[in-house]
Amino acid sequence: MSDQDLIFALALQNVPKIGDITAKKLIKHCGSPEAIWNETHRNLLKIEGIGRMMISDLNHQIHFEAAEQELKFIKDNQVKCHYFLGENYPERLKHCIDGPILLFQSGNVNLNNRHIISVVGARKITTQGIANCEALVEKLAIYNPIIVSGFAYGTDITAQKAALKHNLQTIGCLAHGLNQIYPKVHKKYVAEIENHGGFFTDFWSTDNFDRNNFLKRNRIIAGVSEATIVIESAEKGGSLVTADIANSYNREVFAIPGRITDSQSEGCNNLIKLQRAHLLSKPEDVPYILNWRLEKEVKPIQKKLFVELSSEEKNLYNFLKDNGKEQLDLIALKCNMPTFRVASVLLNMELKGVVRPLPGKQFEII
């Protein structure tokens, strides 16, 4: 964007009565942020959700004065700005109705990697939670995913430190402007994260720190990723909000189960019970459900002629042989087996080199 275009986009973002959804409506109707100010009030009032108070607020000069100051901060600190209709705006976030019209970035984020997952959970993470989080990142490292989190205490920083340990790119989504870091004790990780990823935020340098910002920040954590993984959570918590947002975006959600007596597992157990998340029993469940494939897989020189199959495996093999590729749910229905059991049997068959997963949770015989 040119500086002039950015000024108008910043001014629009600064209007308190206009959120991201309404801002996108205005831009769609008028063609650009600048065109909004050139449109007649009569035409603006025809847009659904636009009222006289909102239009009146648009005309305050203070928004352009604030935009000029923020543009100076952006230039002085080499902040990268991503406009929601621009090429460099995170692709998955483009499909989120409430994604920010402007996203600010520091560091060296490279979103060309198609494997992007968010890892969230309790701030007061348990020893077992730390172990589960570290094991998850370690096992997934061969797929070279981008690890997204909120750079907060507990699960967030555990996941991001694990990403750095395994030389993975990691992105911290902040609940404040890029002129500060919260919590301050995490400042020591900033330089390394910016060298192996960076930070995203839609907050300005002038925004006051507010705990309510964390809830708004969570939509970016959920929006940039193909899946959100909840490591630990009490009955209520910000990570459950992130999971709900991810579900509203039709993204996959995973949760690690725990004992029913553990308060820090109550949120995860409820997500699984209410079928709002996949049960994550081992790290390998993530690439299996998401249908990740290694870039350089070792192909067998010769297909095995004889493979020992159980009765259940023979049943599924014969079905796929007769019907070709098919979706998991339909396989379970036609073969009169529970879906979770079919998924388990197909995984064993995949390991034996008999079937392979396809996008859309489909399977076919190799």
C-alpha positions in Angstrom: 0.0 0.0 0.0 1.1 3.6 -0.6 1.4 5.8 2.4 -1.7 7.7 1.4 -3.7 4.4 1.2 -2.3 3.3 4.5 -3.3 6.6 6.2 -6.9 6.1 5.1 -6.9 2.5 6.2 -5.4 3.4 9.6 -7.9 6.2 10.0 -10.8 3.8 9.4 -9.3 1.3 11.8 -9.1 4.0 14.4 -12.8 4.8 14.4 -14.1 3.2 17.7 -17.7 2.6 16.4 -16.5 0.8 13.3 -15.2 -2.8 13.8 -13.5 -5.0 11.3 -16.7 -6.5 9.9 -18.3 -3.1 9.4 -15.1 -1.7 7.9 -15.0 -4.4 5.3 -18.6 -3.7 4.4 -17.7 0.0 3.9 -14.7 -0.9 1.8 -16.6 -3.4 -0.3 -19.3 -0.8 -1.0 -17.0 2.1 -1.7 -14.1 0.3 -3.3 -11.3 1.5 -1.0 -10.8 3.1 2.4 -10.2 6.5 0.8 -13.4 6.3 -1.2 -15.4 6.0 2.0 -14.7 9.6 2.8 -15.6 10.7 -0.8 -19.0 8.9 -0.6 -22.2 10.8 0.2 -23.8 10.3 3.6 -27.0 9.3 1.8 -25.3 6.4 0.1 -23.4 5.4 3.2 -26.7 5.2 5.1 -27.9 2.6 2.6 -25.3 0.1 3.8 -26.6 -2.4 6.3 -25.4 -1.6 9.9 -24.3 2.0 9.1 -26.0 4.7 11.1 -25.8 8.5 11.5 -23.7 8.3 14.6 -21.1 6.2 12.9 -21.0 8.5 9.9 -20.6 11.5 12.2 -17.7 9.8 13.9 -16.0 9.2 10.6 -15.6 12.9 10.0 -13.6 13.6 13.1 -10.1 14.9 12.1 -8.6 13.2 15.1 -8.6 9.8 13.3 -6.3 11.2 10.6 -4.0 12.8 13.1 -3.8 9.5 15.0 -3.1 7.7 11.7 -0.2 10.1 10.8 1.4 9.4 14.2 1.0 5.6 13.8 2.4 5.8 10.3 5.5 7.5 11.8 5.9 4.7 14.3 5.5 2.1 11.6 8.2 3.7 9.4 10.6 4.4 12.3 10.4 0.8 13.5 10.2 -0.9 10.1 6.9 -2.5 10.9 5.3 -4.5 8.0 1.6 -3.8 7.4 -0.6 -6.3 5.7 -3.9 -5.1 4.2 -6.7 -7.7 4.2 -7.0 -7.5 0.4 -3.3 -7.6 -0.2 -1.1 -10.5 -1.4 0.9 -10.8 1.8 -2.0 -10.9 4.2 -2.3 -14.4 5.8 -4.4 -16.5 3.4 -6.4 -18.3 6.0 -7.1 -15.1 7.9 -8.6 -13.6 4.7 -11.5 -16.1 5.1 -12.3 -14.9 8.6 -15.2 -12.4 8.6 -13.8 -10.6 11.6 -10.1 -10.6 10.6 -8.4 -7.2 11.0 -8.3 -4.9 8.0 -4.7 -4.2 8.9 -2.3 -6.6 10.5 1.1 -5.5 11.8 4.2 -7.7 11.8 7.7 -7.6 13.1 10.4 -10.2 12.3 10.8 -12.6 9.4 7.5 -14.4 9.1 7.2 -16.6 6.0 3.7 -18.0 5.5 4.5 -20.0 2.4 4.6 -23.1 4.7 1.2 -24.7 4.3 1.4 -26.5 7.7 0.4 -23.9 10.3 -0.9 -24.9 13.7 -1.8 -22.9 16.9 -0.9 -24.3 20.3 -2.8 -22.8 23.2 -3.5 -23.8 26.8 -3.4 -22.9 30.5 -1.0 -20.2 31.7 -0.5 -22.2 34.9 0.6 -25.3 32.9 1.4 -28.5 34.8 4.5 -30.5 34.5 2.7 -33.1 32.5 1.3 -30.3 30.3 4.8 -29.1 29.6 5.9 -32.6 28.7 2.9 -33.1 26.4 3.5 -29.8 24.6 7.2 -30.4 24.1 6.6 -33.9 22.8 4.0 -32.7 20.4 6.3 -30.1 18.8 9.2 -32.5 18.7 7.2 -35.2 17.0 5.7 -32.8 14.5 9.1 -31.2 13.7 9.7 -33.5 10.7 6.7 -31.8 8.9 8.3 -28.4 9.5 5.1 -26.7 10.7 4.8 -23.1 11.8 3.9 -22.9 15.5 1.5 -20.1 16.4 0.7 -19.0 20.0 0.1 -16.0 22.2 3.6 -15.5 23.7 2.0 -15.6 27.2 2.9 -17.5 30.3 2.6 -21.3 30.5 1.6 -23.2 27.4 2.2 -20.4 24.9 5.9 -19.8 25.7 6.4 -23.5 26.2 5.3 -24.2 22.6 7.3 -21.3 21.2 10.5 -22.3 23.0 10.0 -25.9 21.8 9.6 -24.6 18.2 12.9 -22.6 18.5 14.6 -25.7 19.9 13.7 -27.7 16.8 14.5 -24.8 14.4 10.9 -24.3 13.5 9.3 -21.0 12.6 7.1 -19.6 15.3 4.7 -16.6 15.4 3.6 -14.8 18.6 0.2 -13.1 18.3 0.3 -10.1 20.7 -2.5 -8.4 22.7 -0.8 -5.0 22.4 1.2 -2.9 20.0 4.7 -3.8 18.8 6.2 -1.0 21.0 5.9 -3.2 24.1 6.2 -6.8 25.3 4.0 -8.6 27.8 5.0 -10.3 29.9 8.2 -8.4 30.3 10.2 -11.5 31.4 9.7 -12.8 27.8 11.7 -10.0 26.3 14.7 -12.3 26.2 13.0 -14.5 23.6 12.0 -11.6 21.2 15.2 -11.5 19.1 15.3 -15.2 18.6 11.6 -15.4 17.7 12.0 -12.6 15.2 14.9 -14.4 13.6 12.7 -17.6 13.3 9.3 -16.0 12.6 8.0 -13.0 14.3 5.0 -11.3 15.8 1.5 -10.4 14.6 -0.9 -7.8 16.1 -3.7 -5.6 15.0 -3.2 -3.2 18.0 -1.5 0.2 17.6 1.5 1.5 19.5 -0.9 3.9 21.3 -3.3 1.2 22.5 -3.4 0.9 26.3 -2.7 -2.5 27.7 -6.0 -4.1 28.6 -6.7 -7.7 29.6 -9.7 -7.7 27.3 -7.3 -7.4 24.4 -6.4 -11.1 24.9 -9.8 -12.2 23.8 -9.7 -10.1 20.7 -6.1 -11.4 20.0 -7.4 -15.0 20.0 -9.2 -14.6 16.7 -5.8 -14.1 15.0 -4.3 -17.1 16.7 -7.2 -19.2 15.5 -7.5 -17.5 12.1 -4.0 -17.9 10.7 -3.9 -21.6 11.4 -5.4 -24.7 9.9 -5.8 -26.2 13.4 -5.8 -25.2 17.0 -4.4 -27.6 19.6 -5.4 -27.2 23.3 -2.8 -28.7 25.6 -4.5 -28.0 29.0 -7.4 -25.9 30.1 -9.6 -25.4 33.2 -13.3 -25.4 32.9 -13.1 -21.8 31.6 -10.2 -20.0 30.0 -8.9 -18.0 27.0 -7.8 -21.2 25.2 -11.4 -22.4 25.1 -12.4 -19.1 23.6 -9.7 -19.7 20.9 -11.1 -23.2 20.3 -14.6 -21.8 19.9 -13.4 -19.2 17.4 -11.5 -21.9 15.5 -14.7 -24.0 15.3 -16.6 -21.0 14.1 -14.0 -20.7 11.3 -14.6 -24.4 10.4 -11.0 -25.2 11.4 -9.9 -28.4 13.1 -9.5 -28.4 16.9 -7.6 -30.9 19.0 -7.5 -31.4 22.7 -5.3 -33.5 24.9 -7.5 -35.4 27.4 -6.7 -35.8 31.1 -8.0 -37.4 34.3 -11.5 -36.4 35.2 -10.2 -35.3 38.6 -7.6 -32.9 37.2 -9.0 -29.3 37.1 -6.5 -28.3 34.3 -7.9 -31.0 32.1 -11.6 -30.2 32.6 -11.8 -27.8 29.6 -10.1 -30.2 27.2 -12.3 -33.1 28.4 -15.4 -31.0 27.8 -14.3 -30.1 24.3 -13.9 -33.8 23.5 -17.1 -34.8 25.2 -19.1 -32.1 23.3 -17.4 -33.1 20.0 -15.9 -29.7 19.7 -12.4 -31.2 19.4 -10.6 -34.3 18.2 -9.2 -36.4 21.0 -5.4 -36.0 20.8 -3.9 -39.2 22.3 -0.5 -38.9 20.6 1.2 -36.4 18.4 0.8 -38.6 15.3 -2.9 -37.9 15.4 -2.4 -34.4 14.1 -0.8 -35.2 10.8 -3.1 -38.1 10.4 -6.3 -36.0 10.8 -4.9 -33.1 8.8 -3.6 -35.4 6.1 -0.1 -34.0 6.2 2.4 -35.7 3.9 6.2 -35.6 4.3 7.8 -33.7 1.4 10.4 -36.4 0.8 8.8 -39.8 1.6 10.7 -43.0 1.0 8.8 -44.9 -1.6 9.0 -48.7 -1.4 11.0 -50.2 -4.3 8.4 -53.0 -4.7 4.9 -53.3 -3.3 4.6 -56.2 -0.8 2.7 -59.1 -2.4 1.5 -60.6 0.8 0.3 -58.6 3.8 -1.3 -60.1 6.8 -4.7 -58.4 7.4 -7.1 -58.8 10.2 -10.8 -59.5 9.5 -11.7 -55.9 10.0 -8.9 -54.8 7.7 -10.0 -57.3 5.1 -13.5 -55.9 5.3 -12.3 -52.3 4.7 -9.9 -53.5 2.0 -12.7 -55.2 0.1 -15.0 -52.2 0.4 -12.4 -49.8 -1.0 -11.4 -52.3 -3.7 -15.0 -52.4 -4.9 -15.9 -48.8 -4.4 -12.6 -46.9 -5.0 -11.7 -43.9 -2.9 -14.3 -43.0 -0.2 -14.8 -40.7 2.8 -14.2 -42.0 6.3 -17.8 -41.4 7.5 -19.3 -43.2 4.5 -16.8 -46.1 4.9 -17.9 -46.5 8.6 -21.6 -46.4 7.6 -21.4 -48.9 4.7 -19.1 -51.3 6.7 -21.3 -51.0 9.8 -18.5 -50.0 12.0 -18.0 -47.0 14.4 -16.1 -44.1 12.9 -13.4 -44.1 15.6 -12.8 -47.8 15.0 -12.6 -47.4 11.2 -10.1 -44.5 11.7 -7.9 -46.7 13.9 -8.1 -49.7 11.5 -7.3 -47.5 8.5 -4.3 -46.1 10.3 -2.9 -49.6 10.8 -3.5 -50.4 7.1 -1.7 -47.2 6.2 1.3 -48.3 8.2 1.2 -51.6 6.4 1.3 -49.8 3.1 -2.2 -51.0 2.0 -4.1 -47.7 1.9 -3.3 -44.1 1.8 -5.3 -41.0 3.1 -6.4 -38.3 0.7 -7.7 -34.7 1.2 -11.2 -34.5 2.6 -10.7 -37.5 4.9 -10.9 -39.9 2.0 -9.0 -43.1 1.6 -8.0 -45.4 -1.2 -6.1 -48.6 -1.8 -2.4 -48.1 -2.8 
